[in-house]
Amino acid sequence: MFENFKVFETELAGRPLVVETGKMAQLANGECLVRYGDTVVHVAATASAKPRDGIDFFPLSVDFEEKLYSVGKIPGSFLKREGRPSEKATLTCRMIDRPIRPLFPKDMRNDVSIVCTVMSVEQDNSPEIAALIGTSIALSISDIPWNGPISGVSVGLVDGEFVINPTAAQRKVSQMAVTVASTSERIAMIEAGANEVSDEDMYNGILAGHEANQKIIAFIKEIQQEIGKAKFEYPSNKPEHELFLAIRDFAQDAVREALDTDDKNVRDERLKPVYEAVHEKFDPLYPEQEGKIDECMYLTQKYVVRRWLLDEQKRVDGRGMDEMRPLAAEVGLLPRVHGSGMFTRGQTQVLTVATLGSIRDNQLLDGIDEEESKRYIHHYNFPSYSVGETKPSRGPGRREIGHGALAERALVPVIPSVDEFPYTIRLVSEVLSSNGSTSQASICGSTLALMDAGVPIKAPVAGISCGLITEGDRWMTMVDIQGIEDFFGDMDFKVGGTKKGITAIQMDLKIQGLTPAMVKEALEKTHKARNYIIDEIILKAIPEVRPELSKYAPKMLSTQIPVDKIREVIGSGGKVIQKICAECEVKMDVEEDGHVFISGLDLSKCQRALDIVDTIVNDPEPGSYYNGRVTRLMDFGAFVEIAPGKEGLVHISRLDVKRTEKVTDVVNVGDIVKVKVLEIDDKGRLNLSRRDALIDLDGAVPENDISENRPPRRDRGDRDRRPRRDHHDR
């Protein structure tokens, strides 16, 4: 039945890589089932027979579909089915898209769809890598025009050694997580997160990944040679060369004049009459070819910008090749938020706001990997006004999710651990104006906001981009590219890091790949630039982390209790923990490992809650001090509860540093008072003293003497004349 069924097998990082094709999804242009260990991903590539009418771009879509059955989970939603893609799935789509897109013909307009379905997951073997390799195979053996193949691997750094496709255990201790995609000659894509690794280690790790890719590329070529289909013909959208030359000669000087400014708005205004003049002249000569005329205008602008850069070493805004745009940084812009920072780079401006919350505010994840929650969250918003457009807001798209994740990845290595700083941290980057490198401005703005919020980050992080122009064997790089250089250039190489080392990389290309020399130069230039931003911009705006949190931020305390004491802290039906939260006006989270997190706006009330927990867990000892709540008043003294179920008597003689005639002259029910444990009798009853606590802790001076032989605790027999029910209530 499956006469075209084929199986191909090789090895990748010491584990079997098996490719099956010819059995599933036979109506797709190309498909394969990739088995990497017990990880199984199916990839289907399809293309439309002809382009859609009026389309002026290459419509490529990549979907990475996480099926929760792949890890034996039932979705947690009400509908019990997979909903919108997770953030990680979206990032994987972008990761696959970036290396394959430049390899399609630039003049093709047929729709192309890549669907990667994750069917089984073994955590040691990444489904993302399996999907990337599967995409390359499906396109290579299909009839879709594509100049592949490519391969991709992940690279870790464990104990000073580079590891290809590290296992789950290795990933936990790795100093870097780098995904490298390659063609047979060049590096096609880099996606990296790292724990402040050096430029040298990052460069060598990238080369290690590039080398490992070559074996898989050779493997794919063998498959393509055996079963690959001939590529279909497509209608080219490329304008006639004569038309391009005519428009270039007509408009070149005007385009030069229009582009020669550092102001995006001025540039756009100058270009409008040039476009009008071109259409007025050429529309009658080339009827029904308005789209190709616009394409020729795009090519003319590209020609002008690239000639400036390559031949004249000239940038459109007059900067040198390694010169950054004017920079500015501010903190504390918003009075009621927990922290804020605004970073401006030329006409790119990003405001980041930091919000601190309790541990229970962490984000729960419902995905196919082992990560179930995260306490550091970064969101990125790109409103239409930031580029002078009038689009309605429709929620975050792939671009917003990708840029937010990049900024998050850049800052993760410097975020303090939960033990050091027991908060959930959310950052929101609002792009106010965009003219290139908003993601890197988000990194800088986020550092400012975290420091302004009093988050004890390990080191400031800055982000910077590097561009590239190539022509044959000629190439050159430039630092801090603005929008037009990104638009007409060949690369956007984004690097985030501290002065010590790199924390994140993302590389976008419009060409088929980079040489190692290009990668090395980009790393060197971005390192120098980010050090300048940290020293001269960020640290001059806020030299150090604020020593105190905002008064509007919750105050957080934490402790760890024995696991066998958790039940006592929570109480039957949660009564104890609910009572603590209500009495102290705090939130409490008790984790399975015994970690207790307490949050509230009033630090003293948080401390009170912590003391109560400590008292529940540890029996009071004579000489210890507590903040207790007055529960009952008697003629002879006051009963004070220092923890749920743990109550003691403060005799009237020990209520104050002076003689007390009536208990109500000093305390009332509900008051919080400092007390010292004087003794615990043989029945476990507590004898407390407010007087001793005031003397010892506050330095109060006693105004009267207490007889040393006076019993500290009155007999509670007939003399107190209380009904028996009162005794029972105690």
C-alpha positions in Angstrom: 0.0 0.0 0.0 2.8 2.4 0.8 5.1 1.6 -2.1 6.9 5.0 -1.7 7.7 4.4 1.9 11.4 5.0 2.7 13.4 5.1 5.9 16.8 6.9 6.3 18.9 6.7 9.4 22.0 8.5 10.8 23.3 9.5 14.1 23.3 13.0 15.7 25.1 13.7 19.0 25.3 10.0 19.7 21.6 9.4 19.3 19.7 7.8 16.4 18.1 10.2 13.9 15.5 8.3 11.7 13.6 9.9 8.8 10.5 8.3 7.4 8.7 9.5 4.3 6.2 8.2 1.8 3.6 7.0 4.3 1.8 10.0 5.8 0.3 13.2 4.4 0.7 12.2 0.8 -1.2 15.2 -0.6 1.5 17.6 0.7 4.3 18.8 -1.6 6.8 17.3 0.8 6.6 15.5 4.1 8.6 13.5 6.6 8.4 12.0 10.0 11.6 12.7 12.1 12.4 10.3 15.0 15.1 11.6 17.2 15.4 9.1 20.0 11.8 8.9 21.3 11.0 12.4 20.1 8.8 12.3 17.0 7.9 15.3 14.8 5.9 15.2 11.6 6.6 18.0 9.0 4.6 18.8 6.0 5.5 21.5 3.4 2.8 22.7 0.9 2.7 25.5 -1.7 -0.1 27.1 -3.7 -0.3 26.4 -7.4 -0.2 30.1 -8.2 0.2 33.4 -6.4 -2.7 35.3 -4.9 -3.7 38.4 -6.9 -2.1 41.6 -5.9 0.4 40.1 -3.4 3.7 42.0 -3.3 5.7 39.8 -0.8 6.6 36.2 -0.3 3.8 34.6 1.9 5.6 32.0 4.0 4.0 30.6 7.2 5.6 28.3 9.7 3.6 26.6 12.4 5.0 24.5 15.3 2.1 22.7 16.8 2.7 21.4 20.4 0.3 18.5 21.0 0.1 17.8 24.8 -0.6 14.1 24.1 3.1 14.1 23.1 4.0 14.3 26.8 1.0 12.5 28.2 -1.0 15.6 29.3 -4.6 16.6 28.8 -4.9 20.4 28.2 -5.9 22.4 31.2 -8.4 24.6 29.4 -12.2 24.3 29.7 -12.4 22.9 26.2 -9.7 20.4 26.9 -8.0 21.0 23.6 -5.0 22.9 22.4 -5.7 26.6 22.0 -3.5 29.4 20.6 0.3 28.6 20.3 2.3 28.9 23.5 5.0 31.5 23.6 7.7 28.8 23.1 5.8 27.4 20.1 5.7 30.9 18.6 9.4 31.4 19.2 10.2 28.0 17.6 8.2 29.1 14.5 10.4 32.2 14.3 13.5 30.2 14.8 12.6 27.9 11.9 11.4 30.8 9.6 14.6 32.8 9.9 17.1 30.4 8.3 14.8 29.0 5.6 13.2 32.2 4.3 16.4 33.7 2.6 16.7 30.4 0.6 13.5 30.8 -1.3 13.6 32.7 -4.7 13.2 36.4 -4.0 10.8 36.8 -6.9 8.4 34.0 -5.9 5.0 34.9 -4.6 3.3 31.5 -4.2 2.0 30.8 -0.7 4.2 28.3 1.2 3.2 26.6 4.4 5.3 24.6 6.9 3.5 22.7 9.6 5.5 20.9 12.3 3.4 18.6 14.5 5.0 17.4 17.7 3.7 13.9 18.3 6.0 12.5 21.0 8.6 14.2 23.2 11.6 12.7 25.0 13.0 15.6 27.0 16.6 14.7 26.2 16.0 15.1 22.5 14.7 18.6 21.5 11.5 18.6 19.3 12.6 22.0 18.1 15.8 20.7 16.5 13.8 17.7 15.1 11.3 20.2 13.5 14.1 22.3 12.0 15.8 19.3 10.4 12.4 17.9 9.3 11.5 21.3 7.7 14.8 21.2 5.7 14.1 17.6 4.6 10.5 18.2 3.6 11.4 21.3 1.5 14.4 19.5 0.0 12.5 16.5 -1.3 9.4 18.5 -2.4 8.8 20.3 -5.7 8.8 23.7 -4.0 11.7 25.9 -5.2 14.1 26.2 -2.4 17.9 26.6 -2.3 18.6 24.3 0.7 19.3 22.1 2.6 20.1 23.5 6.0 20.6 21.8 9.4 20.3 23.0 12.9 21.7 21.9 16.3 21.8 23.3 19.8 25.1 23.9 21.6 25.7 23.8 25.3 28.8 24.6 27.4 29.2 22.1 30.2 32.3 22.1 32.4 34.2 24.1 29.8 33.3 21.7 27.0 31.0 22.3 24.1 28.1 19.8 23.9 26.0 19.2 20.8 22.3 18.8 21.5 22.7 18.6 25.3 20.4 16.3 27.3 17.9 17.7 29.8 20.4 17.2 32.7 23.1 18.9 30.7 20.9 21.9 29.8 20.3 22.6 33.5 24.0 23.1 34.2 25.0 24.5 30.8 26.4 28.1 30.6 24.9 28.6 27.1 22.0 27.5 25.0 22.8 28.3 21.4 20.9 27.2 18.4 22.9 27.3 15.2 21.5 26.7 11.7 23.8 26.3 8.7 24.0 25.8 5.0 26.9 23.8 3.6 29.0 26.9 3.5 27.7 29.5 5.8 26.0 30.1 9.2 22.4 30.8 8.5 20.9 31.6 11.9 22.0 32.1 15.5 19.6 32.1 18.5 21.4 32.2 21.9 21.0 32.6 25.6 24.0 32.5 27.8 25.2 33.1 31.4 27.6 36.0 30.6 29.9 33.9 28.4 32.9 35.5 26.7 32.9 36.5 23.0 35.5 33.8 22.4 33.4 31.0 24.0 30.4 32.2 22.1 32.3 32.3 18.8 33.8 28.9 19.3 30.4 27.5 20.3 28.9 28.8 17.1 31.6 27.2 15.0 31.1 23.9 16.9 27.5 24.0 15.9 28.3 24.9 12.3 30.6 22.0 12.1 28.1 19.5 13.5 25.5 20.7 11.0 27.6 19.6 8.0 27.1 15.9 8.7 23.3 16.3 8.7 23.4 18.5 5.6 25.3 15.7 3.8 22.6 13.2 5.1 19.8 15.4 3.7 21.5 15.7 0.3 21.6 12.0 0.1 17.9 11.8 0.8 17.2 14.5 -1.8 19.3 12.8 -4.4 17.3 9.5 -3.9 13.7 10.7 -3.7 13.7 14.5 -4.3 11.2 15.9 -6.8 11.9 18.4 -9.6 11.1 22.0 -8.6 8.0 23.5 -10.2 8.0 26.6 -12.3 6.5 29.8 -10.9 5.6 33.2 -12.3 8.3 35.6 -11.4 7.4 38.9 -9.8 10.8 40.4 -10.7 10.4 43.6 -12.8 12.1 43.8 -16.2 15.7 45.0 -15.9 15.0 47.7 -18.5 12.2 49.1 -16.4 14.4 49.2 -13.3 17.2 50.9 -15.1 14.8 53.5 -16.5 13.3 54.3 -13.1 16.6 54.3 -11.4 18.1 56.8 -13.9 15.0 59.0 -13.6 14.6 59.0 -9.8 18.1 58.3 -8.5 19.1 61.9 -7.7 15.8 62.7 -6.1 16.0 59.5 -4.0 19.5 60.4 -2.8 18.3 63.8 -1.7 15.2 62.4 0.0 17.1 59.7 2.0 19.9 62.0 3.2 18.5 62.8 6.7 18.5 61.2 10.1 14.7 62.0 10.6 12.4 59.2 9.4 9.4 61.5 9.1 11.3 64.0 6.9 12.6 61.1 4.8 9.0 59.8 4.3 7.7 63.2 3.4 10.5 63.8 0.9 9.9 60.4 -0.8 6.1 61.0 -1.4 6.6 63.5 -4.4 9.3 61.2 -5.8 6.9 58.3 -5.9 4.2 60.5 -7.4 6.6 61.7 -10.2 7.7 58.2 -11.0 4.1 56.9 -11.3 3.1 59.9 -13.4 5.8 59.2 -15.9 5.8 55.4 -16.0 2.2 54.3 -15.3 1.1 55.2 -18.9 4.2 53.5 -20.4 3.7 50.3 -18.3 -0.1 49.9 -17.7 -1.3 47.6 -14.9 2.3 47.3 -13.5 2.0 49.7 -10.6 3.3 47.0 -8.2 6.4 46.4 -10.3 7.0 50.2 -10.5 6.9 50.3 -6.7 9.3 47.4 -6.6 11.7 49.3 -8.8 11.5 52.3 -6.5 12.3 50.0 -3.6 15.3 48.6 -5.5 16.4 52.2 -6.4 16.4 53.2 -2.7 18.3 50.0 -1.9 20.8 50.7 -4.6 21.4 54.2 -3.2 21.8 53.2 0.4 24.2 50.3 -0.4 26.3 52.4 -2.7 26.7 55.0 0.1 27.8 52.3 2.5 30.0 50.3 0.3 31.6 52.9 -1.9 31.5 56.1 0.3 31.5 54.7 3.8 28.5 57.0 4.3 25.5 56.3 6.5 22.2 58.0 5.8 22.3 60.0 9.0 25.9 61.0 8.7 27.4 58.7 11.4 30.6 56.8 11.2 30.4 53.0 10.8 31.0 52.3 14.4 29.2 55.4 15.8 25.9 55.1 17.7 23.0 57.4 17.5 22.5 60.0 20.3 21.6 58.1 23.5 19.6 59.1 26.6 18.3 57.3 29.7 15.9 58.3 32.5 14.5 56.5 35.6 11.6 57.1 37.9 9.2 58.6 35.3 6.0 57.1 36.8 5.4 57.9 40.5 3.0 55.0 41.4 4.7 52.1 39.7 7.3 49.9 41.3 10.1 50.9 38.8 10.4 52.6 35.4 13.1 53.4 32.9 13.1 55.0 29.5 15.9 54.5 27.0 16.2 56.6 23.8 18.4 55.8 20.9 17.9 58.4 18.1 14.3 58.1 17.1 13.9 54.8 18.9 12.4 55.1 22.3 11.2 52.5 24.8 9.7 52.8 28.2 9.9 49.8 30.5 7.9 49.4 33.6 8.7 46.9 36.4 6.1 45.4 38.6 6.8 43.2 41.7 4.4 40.6 43.0 4.2 37.6 45.3 5.4 34.2 44.3 1.8 33.1 43.6 1.8 35.7 40.8 4.2 33.6 38.7 3.1 32.5 35.2 1.9 29.0 34.9 2.9 27.2 31.7 1.0 24.5 29.9 3.5 23.2 27.4 5.4 20.2 26.3 8.7 20.8 28.2 9.4 20.4 31.8 9.1 24.1 32.7 5.7 24.5 34.5 6.1 28.1 35.7 8.3 31.2 35.6 8.7 34.1 38.0 10.4 36.5 35.6 8.1 37.7 32.8 8.9 40.2 30.0 6.2 41.6 27.7 6.8 43.9 24.7 4.2 46.1 23.1 4.6 47.7 19.7 1.7 50.2 19.1 1.0 51.5 15.6 1.7 55.1 16.6 5.4 54.1 17.3 5.9 54.1 13.5 3.4 56.8 12.7 0.6 54.4 11.5 -3.1 54.1 12.4 -3.7 50.4 13.0 -6.0 49.1 15.7 -4.4 47.2 18.6 -5.1 43.4 18.2 -2.9 42.0 20.9 0.6 40.7 20.6 1.7 39.1 17.3 4.8 36.9 16.6 7.0 40.0 16.4 6.0 41.3 19.8 6.3 37.8 21.4 9.7 37.3 19.8 11.1 40.7 20.9 9.8 40.3 24.4 11.4 36.9 24.7 14.7 38.2 23.4 14.8 40.9 26.1 13.7 38.4 28.7 16.5 36.0 27.7 19.1 38.8 27.9 18.2 39.6 31.5 17.5 36.2 32.9 21.2 35.6 33.9 21.3 38.7 36.1 17.9 38.2 37.8 18.4 37.3 41.5 17.3 33.8 42.6 14.0 33.4 44.5 16.0 32.8 47.7 17.8 36.2 47.3 14.7 38.1 46.1 11.4 36.2 46.7 9.3 38.1 44.2 7.6 37.5 40.8 9.0 40.1 38.4 7.1 41.4 35.4 8.5 43.9 32.9 6.5 45.6 30.2 8.4 47.4 27.4 6.2 50.0 25.7 7.7 51.1 22.3 7.0 54.8 22.1 8.9 55.4 18.9 10.6 53.0 16.5 13.4 53.6 14.0 15.4 50.4 14.4 16.6 48.2 17.3 13.5 48.5 19.6 14.3 45.0 21.0 17.7 46.2 22.1 16.4 49.4 23.5 14.0 47.2 25.5 16.9 45.5 27.1 18.5 48.8 28.1 15.2 50.2 29.4 14.6 47.0 31.3 17.9 47.3 33.1 17.0 50.9 34.1 13.5 49.8 35.4 14.9 46.9 37.4 17.5 49.1 39.1 14.9 51.8 39.7 12.6 49.1 41.3 15.3 48.0 43.7 15.8 44.6 42.2 19.3 43.5 43.1 20.4 42.4 39.6 23.9 41.0 39.3 25.1 43.4 36.7 23.6 46.0 34.2 22.7 44.6 30.8 22.7 46.5 27.5 21.7 45.6 24.0 23.0 46.7 20.6 22.7 45.6 17.0 25.2 45.2 14.2 24.3 45.4 10.5 25.9 44.0 7.3 26.2 45.0 3.7 27.6 42.4 1.2 28.3 42.5 -2.5 30.2 39.6 -4.0 33.3 39.1 -1.8 33.0 42.6 -0.4 31.3 43.1 3.0 31.2 45.6 5.8 29.5 45.9 9.2 28.1 48.9 11.0 26.9 49.4 14.6 23.5 50.4 15.8 21.5 50.2 12.6 18.4 52.3 12.2 15.3 51.2 10.3 16.4 52.1 6.8 19.7 50.2 7.2 17.9 47.2 8.5 15.4 47.4 5.6 18.0 47.6 2.9 20.8 45.8 4.6 21.6 42.1 4.8 21.7 41.4 8.6 20.4 42.5 12.0 22.8 40.9 14.5 21.4 41.6 17.9 23.6 41.1 21.0 22.7 41.6 24.7 25.1 41.3 27.5 26.9 42.7 30.6 30.5 44.0 30.6 31.5 40.5 31.6 29.9 38.6 28.8 27.1 37.8 26.4 23.6 36.9 27.7 21.6 36.8 24.4 22.0 36.8 20.6 19.5 36.8 17.8 20.5 37.0 14.2 18.2 37.9 11.3 19.5 37.5 7.7 18.4 38.4 4.2 21.2 36.5 2.6 22.0 32.8 2.8 24.5 33.0 5.6 27.6 34.5 7.3 31.2 33.6 7.2 33.0 33.0 10.6 34.9 36.3 10.0 31.6 38.2 9.8 30.4 36.6 13.0 33.6 37.4 14.8 33.6 41.1 13.7 30.0 41.5 14.8 30.7 40.1 18.3 33.7 42.4 18.7 31.9 45.6 17.6 28.8 44.9 19.7 30.9 44.1 22.8 32.6 47.5 22.6 29.3 49.3 22.0 27.4 47.7 24.9 30.2 48.5 27.3 29.9 52.2 26.3 26.1 52.1 26.8 26.5 50.6 30.3 29.3 53.0 31.5 28.2 56.2 29.9 24.4 56.0 29.7 22.9 53.5 32.1 25.1 53.9 35.1 25.1 57.7 34.8 21.3 57.7 34.9 21.3 55.4 37.9 24.7 54.5 39.4 23.4 51.6 41.5 20.3 49.6 42.4 18.0 51.5 44.7 18.6 50.4 48.3 14.8 50.2 49.0 11.7 49.1 47.2 9.0 51.5 46.2 6.5 52.2 49.0 3.9 51.0 46.6 5.6 47.6 46.0 4.7 44.6 48.2 7.2 43.7 50.9 8.3 40.1 50.8 9.8 37.9 53.4 10.6 34.2 53.2 11.7 31.3 55.3 11.9 27.6 55.1 10.2 25.2 57.5 10.5 21.5 57.9 8.2 19.6 55.5 6.5 17.8 58.4 5.5 21.2 59.9 3.6 22.4 56.7 0.3 20.9 58.0 0.6 22.9 61.2 1.2 26.1 59.4 -1.7 25.6 57.0 -4.1 24.1 59.6 -7.2 22.0 59.1 -9.0 23.3 56.0 -6.5 26.1 55.8 -7.8 27.8 59.0 -4.4 28.7 60.4 -3.0 30.2 57.3 -6.2 32.1 56.6 -6.2 33.5 60.1 -2.6 34.6 59.7 -3.3 36.3 56.4 -6.4 38.1 57.7 -4.8 39.2 61.0 -1.6 40.5 59.4 -3.1 41.6 56.1 -0.7 39.6 54.0 -0.5 36.9 51.4 1.2 33.7 52.1 2.4 30.9 49.9 3.7 27.6 51.3 5.4 25.3 48.8 5.8 21.6 49.0 9.5 21.8 49.8 8.8 23.9 52.9 9.5 27.4 51.4 7.2 30.0 52.9 6.7 33.4 51.1 4.9 36.2 52.8 4.0 39.5 51.0 2.2 42.7 52.0 2.5 46.4 51.7 3.4 46.9 55.4 6.8 45.4 56.3 6.0 45.2 60.0 2.9 43.1 59.3 4.9 40.8 57.1 7.4 40.4 59.9 4.5 39.7 62.3 3.3 36.9 60.0 6.8 35.5 59.7 7.1 35.5 63.5 3.9 33.6 63.8 5.1 31.0 61.4 8.3 30.7 63.2 6.5 30.3 66.5 4.2 27.6 65.1 7.2 25.7 63.8 9.5 26.2 66.7 8.3 26.0 70.3 8.8 29.2 72.2 11.8 29.3 74.5 12.3 31.4 77.7 14.1 34.6 76.7 12.6 34.8 73.2 10.6 37.8 72.0 7.4 37.9 69.9 4.8 40.3 68.5 1.5 39.0 69.8 -2.1 39.9 69.6 -4.2 40.6 72.7 -7.1 38.1 72.7 -8.7 38.5 76.2 -8.6 40.9 79.2 -8.8 39.9 82.8 -8.6 41.9 86.0 -5.2 40.4 86.7 -3.7 40.7 83.2 -4.1 40.1 79.4 -3.9 37.0 77.3 -1.7 37.4 74.3 -1.6 35.0 71.3 1.8 34.8 69.8 0.8 32.2 67.2 -2.4 30.3 66.4 -3.0 27.9 69.4 -0.2 29.4 71.4 -1.4 31.9 74.0 0.1 33.2 77.2 -0.6 35.5 80.1 0.9 38.9 80.7 0.3 39.7 84.4 -0.9 43.2 85.1 2.4 43.9 86.9 4.3 43.2 83.7 2.1 45.1 81.3 4.1 48.3 81.4 7.3 49.9 82.9 5.1 51.8 85.4 2.5 50.7 87.8 -0.8 49.7 86.1 -4.1 50.1 87.9 -6.3 48.7 85.1 -5.4 46.4 82.2 -7.4 48.6 79.8 -5.1 51.5 80.7 -2.4 49.8 78.7 -3.9 47.3 76.2 -7.2 46.4 74.5 -8.4 43.3 72.7 -6.8 43.2 69.2 -3.7 45.2 70.1 -0.4 44.0 68.7 2.2 44.0 71.5 5.8 43.0 72.0 6.2 40.3 74.6 9.1 38.3 76.1 8.7 34.7 77.2 9.6 34.5 80.9 8.9 30.9 81.5 7.0 27.8 80.4 5.4 25.9 83.3 5.2 22.1 83.6 1.7 22.2 81.9 3.1 24.0 78.9 1.6 27.4 79.8 3.4 30.6 78.7 4.3 33.3 81.1 4.8 36.5 79.1 6.0 40.1 79.9 5.4 43.2 77.9 7.4 45.2 80.5 10.6 43.1 79.9 10.3 43.4 76.1 10.0 47.2 76.3 13.1 47.4 78.6 15.2 45.0 76.6 14.2 45.9 73.0 13.2 49.6 73.2 15.5 50.7 76.0 12.6 51.8 78.2 13.4 52.8 81.8 11.3 51.2 84.5 9.4 53.6 86.8 8.5 51.2 89.6 9.8 48.0 91.2 8.2 44.6 91.0 8.5 42.3 94.0 10.8 39.5 93.1 8.8 37.0 95.1 5.5 38.1 93.8 4.0 35.2 91.8 4.3 36.1 88.1 1.0 34.3 87.4 -2.1 34.4 89.5 -3.9 31.3 90.3 -6.9 31.1 88.0 -9.1 29.3 90.5 -12.0 30.7 92.4 -10.3 34.1 92.8 -10.8 35.2 89.2 -14.6 34.3 89.6 -14.8 33.4 85.9 -17.5 31.1 84.6 -16.2 27.6 83.7 -17.0 28.2 80.1 -14.3 30.9 80.1 -11.8 28.4 81.3 -12.9 26.1 78.6 -12.6 28.8 76.0 -9.0 29.3 76.9 
